[in-house]
Amino acid sequence: MYLPPFCRRSEGPVSDTARAAWRRASENYLAHCAREANWNKLIEIPAMREMLGDSGGKTTLEVGCGPAHYSVRLATHGAEVHGLDPVPRLLEAAAQNAAEAGVELHLREGGVERLNEYPEEHFDIVLFPMMLEYVDDLAEAFGQARRILKPSGFVAISVVHPMRSFSDRHEIDGAELAVVGHYLEAGIIEWAEWIMKDDNGDPIWCKSHRRTIEQYVMPLVEAGLAIDQLREPDATPGAEELNAKIVASNRHCPQFLLMKARKRGG
């Protein structure tokens, strides 16, 4: 398996180690969310909002809601919104963001293991934003999502693009380029880049699944969900003025993969 220097091979399960890491790095993550020109705000979030469409009158569930930037927006547009997250500090931030926006969110601590607590055919939208890398059993998660979706409901997903997950980054003539290697050698890794540093600058090792596109798509199909959108989004108009390096890097190798899947026959 080809790995960049900040990664190492590991073994499962992933979930508990990942949750512990995100609890330790929660303040770092909130600081990232506050930055105007981060990857998510320039690329992932606008594309996901477009894919979600009109939420008026709908009942939604955001799994791994974090500070709830999606949930708050859905609620302000008329949705009844539920959220799950295993990190207490991020749930506090979600509640604060909801209060500042004047909306109500129904928040619970936990992750995909709590999907079985929701009633059958209850939600119009089940959203998995940037968290499936930390889920050990995608088949179970997608099966539960299908169970709790209304017949006309859909699942919305965003993940780090697998081409990014299998790459190392190099700068050539001022441009950040991704070098991809050994794409079919999926598995579990530990990594300590980006926000995964403690107050002393020491690494916070986080586990995640390194999956190919096929390994995301097939569990959806096998759970009885039909993909009707698959996106590798470009940055929003004007993003180049905020961070030209992010825009150029994303065009060289996309940062995000988004999918929308409906209940088959819905």
LUMRO-300624 format. One record per atom (N, C-alpha, C, O): residue in three letters; x, y, z. Coordinates in steps of 0.02 Angstrom, whole numbers, plus 50000, padded with zeros to 5 digits. Atoms other than C-alpha are relative to their C-alpha. Example, Ala and Ser with C-alpha at 12.3 -4.5 7.8 and 13.67 -1.06 7.14 Angstrom:
Ala500454994150000 Ala506154977550390 Ala500455006050000 Ala500975005950033 Ser499584994149997 Ser506844994750357 Ser499615005550037 Ser499865011050045 
REM end
This chain:
Met500424994050000 Met500005000050000 Met500445006350000 Met500885006950042 Tyr499634993750003 Tyr500695017149950 Tyr499725004950051 Tyr499115006050053 Leu500234995449949 Leu500615029550094 Leu500465006150003 Leu501075005449998 Pro499594994049989 Pro501195047550115 Pro500324999850070 Pro500124995550111 Pro499625000549937 Pro502365051250263 Pro499585000650063 Pro499774997950115 Phe500404998949939 Phe500985056450384 Phe499504994350013 Phe499094994950058 Cys500455005749993 Cys500075039650365 Cys500394993750016 Cys500984993150001 Arg499715006549989 Arg500405022050422 Arg499444994849997 Arg498864996350011 Arg500495005550002 Arg499535005250400 Arg499724998850069 Arg500065000050120 Ser500295001649935 Ser498344999950536 Ser499494994349990 Ser499424991649935 Glu500515005150001 Glu496984987450578 Glu499375002750035 Glu499405007550073 Gly500634997949971 Gly495164989050627 Gly499874997050068 Gly500274993050092 Pro500484995250026 Pro493994992750700 Pro500255007250004 Pro500745008750038 Val499804993050007 Val494095011350661 Val499635004650048 Val499925009250076 Ser500454995249971 Ser492625019550748 Ser500245002950067 Ser500265008950075 Asp499834997649933 Asp493205020650930 Asp500625004450000 Asp500635009650032 Thr499394996150004 Thr494955026850889 Thr499875006749967 Thr500135011949989 Ala500154993850035 Ala494275039750767 Ala499615004850045 Ala499755010850046 Arg500394995649957 Arg493015046350892 Arg500435003150055 Arg500365009050070 Ala499554997349950 Ala494345048251026 Ala500445005549971 Ala500565010650004 Ala499584994950032 Ala495445057750903 Ala499615006449987 Ala499875011849999 Trp500404994050015 Trp494045069450850 Trp499805003750064 Trp499725009850063 Arg500134996549936 Arg493635073151033 Arg500605004250019 Arg500525009950042 Arg499394996249983 Arg495435078451060 Arg500125005849953 Arg500395011049972 Ala499874994950051 Ala495465088650900 Ala499395004449987 Ala499395008149937 Ser500634996450014 Ser493725096350915 Ser500105007649995 Ser499805010849951 Glu499894992850003 Glu494335114050950 Glu500375001949936 Glu500235007149906 Asn499654998850064 Asn495535112950802 Asn499504999949942 Asn499545004049896 Tyr500485000650054 Tyr494085107550693 Tyr499545006149998 Tyr499385008649944 Leu500434994149999 Leu492975121950750 Leu500375006149974 Leu500085010449940 Ala499604994650028 Ala494395133950710 Ala500044999549924 Ala500005004549889 His500005001150073 His494495126250536 His499335002249970 His499325005649918 Cys500664998150026 Cys492615128550513 Cys499905007549997 Cys499525010049955 Ala500084992849998 Ala492785146850556 Ala500385003749945 Ala500265009649933 Arg499604996750053 Arg494025150350416 Arg499575001249938 Arg499184996949918 Glu500424998250057 Glu493255159150268 Glu500174995949938 Glu499714994149900 Ala499795003050064 Ala494265150550131 Ala500274993050011 Ala500824991449988 Asn499785006949993 Asn494375132350183 Asn499714995849943 Asn499274998049907 Trp500215004450053 Trp494135117550066 Trp499254998949999 Trp498934999149947 Asn500715001649996 Asn492395113650128 Asn499565005749977 Asn499095004749939 Lys500414994250017 Lys491695131250111 Lys500055001849926 Lys499575004249897 Leu499914998150069 Leu492415133849938 Leu499754994749951 Leu499604996349893 Ile500155005450047 Ile491965116849864 Ile499434995550024 Ile498914995249992 Glu500485005149979 Glu491015103849965 Glu499325002850020 Glu498815000449996 Ile500644997649972 Ile489695114050057 Ile499545002949947 Ile498955001249946 Pro500464997550052 Pro489015123749907 Pro499724994549956 Pro499134994649938 Ala500245005550043 Ala488915107849802 Ala499484995850037 Ala498984993650007 Met500485004049961 Met488035098349942 Met499345003850008 Met498805000850004 Arg500624996149993 Arg486785112449970 Arg499594999749936 Arg498974999149938 Glu500355000550064 Glu486365112149786 Glu499674993249992 Glu499114992749967 Met500265006850006 Met486125093349792 Met499414998850046 Met498954995150029 Leu500545000949952 Leu485005094249946 Leu499355003249976 Leu498815000649989 Gly500604996850027 Gly483815106249860 Gly499575003250054 Gly499815005050107 Asp500484996749955 Asp482265113449944 Asp499844995450058 Asp499634989750048 Ser500145004049940 Ser482055107350123 Ser499355001850035 Ser499194998950087 Gly500614997749967 Gly480425116250163 Gly499514994350015 Gly499314990749969 Gly500495005049980 Gly479255104850261 Gly500274992950005 Gly499894988350018 Lys499715006749999 Lys480465090150257 Lys500284998350070 Lys500435002750110 Thr499705002549938 Thr481115079550401 Thr500684997149983 Thr500734992749940 Thr499325001850020 Thr482995077350396 Thr500404997550060 Thr500264999250117 Leu499535002649949 Leu484375068250491 Leu500705000949973 Leu500874998449919 Glu499304999350018 Glu486195073450484 Glu500424995750047 Glu500434996850108 Val499595004749962 Val487345059350542 Val500725002449999 Val501035003049946 Gly499354996849997 Gly488995066350603 Gly499935007449986 Gly500295010249944 Cys500194993150017 Cys488275083850607 Cys500535005150019 Cys500535010649992 Gly499514995149979 Gly489755092150693 Gly499675006350025 Gly499185005950062 Pro500314993849978 Pro489355110650721 Pro499365001849962 Pro499075007249971 Ala500674999750030 Ala487815108150610 Ala499925005549948 Ala499395008749945 His500104994950052 His488135119950465 His499474997949950 His499105002249925 Tyr500555002250043 Tyr486995109150358 Tyr499335000250037 Tyr498845002850011 Ser500635000449963 Ser485685106250492 Ser499705006850014 Ser499095007750007 Val500264993249987 Val485545124650537 Val499695002949937 Val499165005949939 Arg500274997450063 Arg485305129350355 Arg499354996549981 Arg498874999849960 Leu500615003650015 Leu484015115650329 Leu499425002550043 Leu498865003350020 Ala500524997749954 Ala483065121550482 Ala499765007049983 Ala499165008549988 Thr500204993250018 Thr483085139750427 Thr499585000249937 Thr499235005149924 His500415000550061 His482285134050264 His499394995650010 His499084993349962 Gly500655003049986 Gly480845125450351 Gly499994992650014 Gly499464989550016 Ala499985007149985 Ala481445107750389 Ala499964998750075 Ala500165002850115 Glu499935002749932 Glu481215097850549 Glu500654996150000 Glu500724991249962 Val499325002550007 Val483025093350584 Val500224996250062 Val500154998650119 His499705004149948 His483825079550686 His500744999249984 His500944998949926 Gly499285000650011 Gly485695077650712 Gly500314995150049 Gly500114994750107 Leu499615004649959 Leu486895064450778 Leu500745001849994 Leu500995003349940 Asp499274999450002 Asp488715066850827 Asp500294996950063 Asp500014997950117 Pro499715003249942 Pro489845056950943 Pro500465004450042 Pro500735002250093 Val499534995649966 Val490865072150998 Val499615005450038 Val499315009750006 Pro500414995249961 Pro490055082051142 Pro500165007349985 Pro499695011449981 Arg499834993050013 Arg491015098151105 Arg499705002549934 Arg499495008249929 Leu500304998050064 Leu490385098250925 Leu499245000750006 Leu498945004949973 Leu500724999249988 Leu488595095550985 Leu499865006650036 Leu499355009850023 Glu500084993549967 Glu488815110651100 Glu500025005649948 Glu499615010249950 Ala499944995050053 Ala489365120850949 Ala499384999949956 Ala499155005249934 Ala500605000550041 Ala487875114350849 Ala499415003450035 Ala499035007150003 Ala500554996949963 Ala486655119650986 Ala500085007650002 Ala499595011349996 Gln499884992849999 Gln487475136850997 Gln499855003149931 Gln499545008449928 Asn500134997450067 Asn487405139250808 Asn499255000249985 Asn499005004849953 Ala500735000150009 Ala485565134250808 Ala499675005650038 Ala499235009050012 Ala500294994649959 Ala485165146450949 Ala500135006849967 Ala499685011049966 Glu499854993650032 Glu486045160650858 Glu499595001049937 Glu499435006749919 Ala500414999550061 Ala485045156650700 Ala499255000150015 Ala498845001249971 Gly500714999949981 Gly483415155650798 Gly499624993949976 Gly499024994449961 Val500335006150022 Val483035137650748 Val500104994550052 Val500534995050095 Glu499965005749954 Glu482775121250841 Glu500294994049964 Glu500084992349908 Leu499735006350025 Leu483815105650813 Leu499894994750054 Leu499954996050113 His500075005749955 His483465088650890 His500654996049997 His500764992149951 Leu499335002750001 Leu485215083050936 Leu500084994250049 Leu499804994250104 Arg499835005649957 Arg485845066551007 Arg500744998549993 Arg501044999449940 Glu499305002150003 Glu487585060651052 Glu500034992949974 Glu499684988549998 Gly499915006750029 Gly488125045750948 Gly500105000349925 Gly500135005749896 Gly499895000550072 Gly488385039750772 Gly499544995049967 Gly498964994449985 Val500425004450040 Val487765026750649 Val499684994450041 Val499174991750022 Glu500295005349958 Glu487465014250789 Glu499325001850029 Glu498964997550054 Arg500654997849973 Arg485955024750842 Arg499465000549946 Arg498905002449962 Leu500504999550053 Leu485085024250673 Leu499414995250013 Leu498854996749993 Asn500545004849988 Asn484095009050731 Asn499495002550051 Asn498984999250063 Glu500464997249951 Glu483255020150862 Glu499465004349967 Glu498975006250000 Tyr500504995850034 Tyr482305030150732 Tyr499474995749966 Tyr499624990149945 Pro500555004150028 Pro480615024350666 Pro500074999149924 Pro500415002949890 Glu499995001750071 Glu480385016550495 Glu499655005449959 Glu499145008249979 Glu500294995450049 Glu480035028050347 Glu499825006850032 Glu499275009350025 His500124993849963 His480235043850452 His500305006249967 His500045011749975 Phe499624994350025 Phe481475054850358 Phe499945000849923 Phe499914995949886 Asp499954998450071 Asp481465063550189 Asp500734999949976 Asp500874998249919 Ile499294999650017 Ile483355065850193 Ile500414997150057 Ile500304998950115 Val499495002149952 Val484745056450282 Val500685002149971 Val500865000049916 Leu499394996850024 Leu486385065850265 Leu500614997150037 Leu500624996950099 Phe499365002549973 Phe488125058150291 Phe500555004649975 Phe500855003249923 Pro499504995350026 Pro489335072950276 Pro500704998750027 Pro500824999550087 Met499295000449983 Met491205069250279 Met500134995750062 Met500534997550105 Met499915004249940 Met491075055050405 Met500024992549985 Met500154988650030 Leu500045007250014 Leu490925038350315 Leu500694996650003 Leu500724990550008 Glu499345002949993 Glu492815035850321 Glu500104996750068 Glu500534992550078 Tyr499925002449931 Tyr492575032350507 Tyr499464994850018 Tyr499414992850076 Val500525004949989 Val491135019950487 Val500264993149979 Val500494992349922 Asp499725006750015 Asp491645001550496 Asp499544996049955 Asp499794992349912 Asp500465004350037 Asp490074993750422 Asp499535004449958 Asp499005006449981 Leu500414995950044 Leu489395003650274 Leu499354996649982 Leu498834999949977 Ala500615003650018 Ala488144990050230 Ala499465000950053 Ala498885002150037 Glu500474999149945 Glu487324991450401 Glu499755007250002 Glu499155008450011 Ala500194993049998 Ala487335010450398 Ala499525001749943 Ala499015005149955 Phe500444998550056 Phe486555011450224 Phe499354996150005 Phe498824998649984 Gly500615003849990 Gly485314997750265 Gly499535003550049 Gly498935003850038 Gln500404996349952 Gln484725007450417 Gln499745006649970 Gln499175008549982 Ala500224993950033 Ala484665023450314 Ala499404998649955 Ala498925002449955 Arg500555001750044 Arg483545015050187 Arg499374998550041 Arg498825000450022 Arg500585001749957 Arg482415008450327 Arg499645006250026 Arg499035006350027 Ile500314994249969 Ile482125025550404 Ile499805005449949 Ile499505010449967 Leu500214995350052 Leu481885034550237 Leu499284998949979 Leu499054993249976 Lys500675000450032 Lys480155038450171 Lys500084997249929 Lys500644997449902 Pro499945002850067 Pro479765030250003 Pro500305004849949 Pro500655002649903 Ser499734995050047 Ser480215046449913 Ser500655003150026 Ser500915007849995 Gly499424996949969 Gly481715050050025 Gly500664998449965 Gly500684994149921 Phe499345001250029 Phe483565050749982 Phe500555000850051 Phe500475004150103 Val499384999449961 Val485295049050057 Val500465004849963 Val500525004549902 Ala499504995450029 Ala486585062850028 Ala500674998750036 Ala500704998450097 Ile499355002149975 Ile488435058750050 Ile500545004749975 Ile500545006649916 Ser499374996950022 Ser490075068250046 Ser500574996550036 Ser500544995150095 Val499395003049972 Val491785060350071 Val500605003349967 Val500555006449914 Val499384998250034 Val493585064650036 Val500054995649938 Val499964989549942 His499975003850062 His493805059449854 His500524994450008 His501084995750029 Pro499525005449994 Pro494625042249850 Pro500675001349965 Pro501184998849988 Met499364998450033 Met495935048849728 Met500455004050047 Met501065003350045 Arg499614996349950 Arg496475060649868 Arg500244995450055 Arg500804996150080 Ser499825004549945 Ser496465046749997 Ser500594995549982 Ser500934993050026 Phe499465004450023 Phe497715037049891 Phe500585004149971 Phe500955001649928 Ser499504995750032 Ser498885051549853 Ser500465003250052 Ser500315003750111 Asp499544995749963 Asp500365061149917 Asp500015006649963 Asp499885006949903 Arg500034993450031 Arg500505079749884 Arg500705002949994 Arg501125002450040 His499354996950015 His501975088849806 His499875006849969 His499365007949937 Glu500074993350029 Glu502235106949756 Glu500515000549943 Glu501114999549952 Ile499584999250059 Ile502905109949580 Ile499855006749968 Ile499285008049949 Asp500094993350028 Asp503165127649515 Asp499445003850035 Asp499055007450003 Gly500504996449960 Gly502065134249655 Gly499314996950001 Gly498874999550036 Ala500665003350002 Ala500615122549617 Ala500034993450040 Ala500514989650034 Glu500035006349963 Glu500095108549734 Glu499714994649956 Glu499164995349931 Leu500215005550043 Leu499975092249638 Leu499954993750042 Leu500344992550087 Ala500105006349965 Ala499325075449698 Ala500274994349957 Ala500104993749899 Val499735005850034 Val500275059749651 Val499654993850028 Val499704992350087 Val500425005649978 Val499125044449658 Val500384993549988 Val500704992549937 Gly499675006550007 Gly499785027049689 Gly499614994450033 Gly499304995450085 His500275006249971 His499145009349720 His499265000950020 His499064999350076 Tyr500694998149985 Tyr497325014649708 Tyr499584994050024 Tyr499154995050067 Leu500425005749982 Leu496594997049725 Leu500214996750066 Leu499894992050089 Glu499785002849935 Glu497554993449886 Glu499665003750057 Glu499975007650093 Ala500384996849947 Ala496184999150003 Ala500174996850067 Ala500494991650070 Gly499875002749934 Gly496264996450190 Gly499905005350053 Gly499585010450042 Ile500064995449942 Ile496375004950359 Ile500675003350012 Ile501195000050012 Ile499394996249986 Ile497625018550397 Ile499925004050064 Ile499365005350086 Glu499974994949948 Glu498135029650541 Glu500365006049971 Glu500845005349934 Trp499704994050028 Trp498555047650500 Trp499995005650052 Trp499595005550099 Ala499944994549951 Ala499055063450592 Ala500215006449965 Ala500705009549984 Glu499874993750035 Glu499015077950472 Glu499455005050015 Glu499015003650056 Trp500534995049998 Trp497955093750455 Trp499875002350072 Trp500335005150102 Ile500164997549933 Ile497075097450622 Ile500194995250055 Ile500094996750114 Met499885005249950 Met497645081650710 Met500675001250035 Met501144997250029 Lys499434998249959 Lys498915090150824 Lys499755002450068 Lys499235005850072 Asp500214997649935 Asp498815093151011 Asp500305006850014 Asp500625009749970 Asp499774993349984 Asp499245109251101 Asp500765000749997 Asp501035006249990 Asn499274999950004 Asn501085104451101 Asn500254998849929 Asn500864998649917 Gly499805001550069 Gly501075100850914 Gly500144992749987 Gly500374991049933 Asp499895007250009 Asp501195082150941 Asp499414996949964 Asp498854999449968 Pro500545002950041 Pro500175070750827 Pro499454996950042 Pro499574993850094 Ile500575003649975 Ile498435064750869 Ile499834994949945 Ile499564996749893 Trp500095005050052 Trp498325048350774 Trp499274998049994 Trp498954996250043 Cys500705001550015 Cys496635045350692 Cys499974994349949 Cys500354994249901 Lys500095005450047 Lys496065029450605 Lys499445001749951 Lys498965005149968 Ser500554999450048 Ser495025029250446 Ser500064994549948 Ser500594991549939 His500015004750054 His494525017850305 His500225003449936 His499995008949920 Arg499774997650065 Arg495405020450139 Arg499634995949948 Arg499814990249934 Arg500455003850044 Arg494055015450013 Arg500035002849929 Arg500145008749918 Thr500074998050069 Thr493905015749825 Thr499295002449988 Thr498855001650031 Ile500684997950018 Ile492395023149736 Ile499534993950001 Ile498974994450026 Glu500415006050001 Glu491745005449709 Glu499794997950070 Glu499234995550080 Gln500155002149932 Gln491835002049895 Gln499505004650036 Gln499235002750088 Tyr500554995949976 Tyr490665016649928 Tyr499354998549962 Tyr498814998349991 Val500605000850042 Val489475013149783 Val499664993450012 Val499044993250019 Met500325006649997 Met489184994449802 Met499594999050064 Met499054996050059 Pro500445000749941 Pro488554994949984 Pro499355003949994 Pro498835001950020 Leu500624996250014 Leu487305008349929 Leu499534995949957 Leu498934995249973 Val500405003950046 Val486684997649786 Val499724993850035 Val499134992250027 Glu500215006149965 Glu486614981949893 Glu499505001350055 Glu499124996950075 Ala500494998149949 Ala485604991350025 Ala499335001949970 Ala498865003450006 Gly500624998250033 Gly484264995049895 Gly499925007349986 Gly499375009949983 Leu500004992850016 Leu484755012949856 Leu500285001049930 Leu500794998049912 Ala499814998750069 Ala484895019349678 Ala500325006949994 Ala500005011950012 Ile499644993650007 Ile486185032949641 Ile499715004049942 Ile499695001549886 Asp500244995850056 Asp485445047249541 Asp500435006349991 Asp500325010049943 Gln499514994850012 Gln486855059849565 Gln500674997750028 Gln500714994950082 Leu499325001049977 Leu488745057849579 Leu500395006149976 Leu500425007549916 Arg499674993750017 Arg489775073749585 Arg500715000250026 Arg500874997650079 Glu499324998549981 Glu491605078649591 Glu500085007649991 Glu500355009849940 Pro500124992950012 Pro491325097249618 Pro500635004349992 Pro501145003150024 Asp499514994650006 Asp492365111849561 Asp499855005150054 Asp499335004950086 Ala500124994649952 Ala492565126949673 Ala499475004849975 Ala499335005249915 Thr500524995350017 Thr491205140049677 Thr500305006149963 Thr500895007549971 Pro499764993950033 Pro491335155649567 Pro500265005150051 Pro499955006150103 Gly499704995249954 Gly492455168449650 Gly500484996950050 Gly500835000550086 Ala499575003349951 Ala493375155349754 Ala500745001349986 Ala501145001550033 Glu499304999050018 Glu494995158449658 Glu500285006350032 Glu500875006750049 Glu499784993849968 Glu495065176049732 Glu500144998950074 Glu500565002450102 Leu499905001449928 Leu494965168749908 Leu500584995450012 Leu500964996350059 Asn499455004649992 Asn496175154449885 Asn500144996549934 Asn499864991249919 Ala499865002750067 Ala496875151249712 Ala500354993250003 Ala500264989149958 Lys499645006349993 Lys497965136949775 Lys499524994150008 Lys499614988849978 Ile500505005349991 Ile496465126749834 Ile499654998549935 Ile499554992749918 Val500365000950063 Val495555129549669 Val500434996149950 Val500194991349919 Ala499565003450047 Ala497065124149565 Ala500124992850020 Ala500134988349977 Ser499885006849976 Ser497395108949673 Ser499394995549989 Ser499464989749970 Asn500615003950010 Asn495585103349664 Asn499884998349927 Asn499624992949912 Arg500085001450071 Arg495585104549475 Arg500504994849976 Arg500374991149928 His499515005250017 His497145093949467 His499774993150024 His499844988249989 Cys500255006349971 Cys496395080549581 Cys499445001850048 Cys499575005050099 Pro500564997649959 Pro494645082749655 Pro500064998150073 Pro500284992750091 Gln499965001149927 Gln494535084449843 Gln499414996250027 Gln499484992750077 Phe500615002849972 Phe492755078349866 Phe499624995849949 Phe499634997249889 Leu500475004050038 Leu491565065049802 Leu499325000550035 Leu499274999250095 Leu500684999449973 Leu489685068049826 Leu499544995249964 Leu499604994349903 Met500495004550029 Met488275055749797 Met499315001250031 Met499245002950090 Lys500694999749978 Lys486395056349809 Lys499664993649976 Lys499694991849917 Ala500295006550016 Ala485435039949815 Ala499304999550030 Ala499185001250088 Arg500715000649979 Arg483555036549825 Arg499834992850014 Arg500154988249991 Lys500265006849989 Lys482585021749890 Lys499784997249933 Lys499405000449897 Arg500185003150063 Arg482425010049744 Arg499244998849997 Arg498954995950042 Gly500735000650006 Gly480625010749681 Gly499635005750033 Gly499015005750033 Gly500334994449966 Gly480295026849778 Gly499805005449953 Gly499515010549974 
REM end
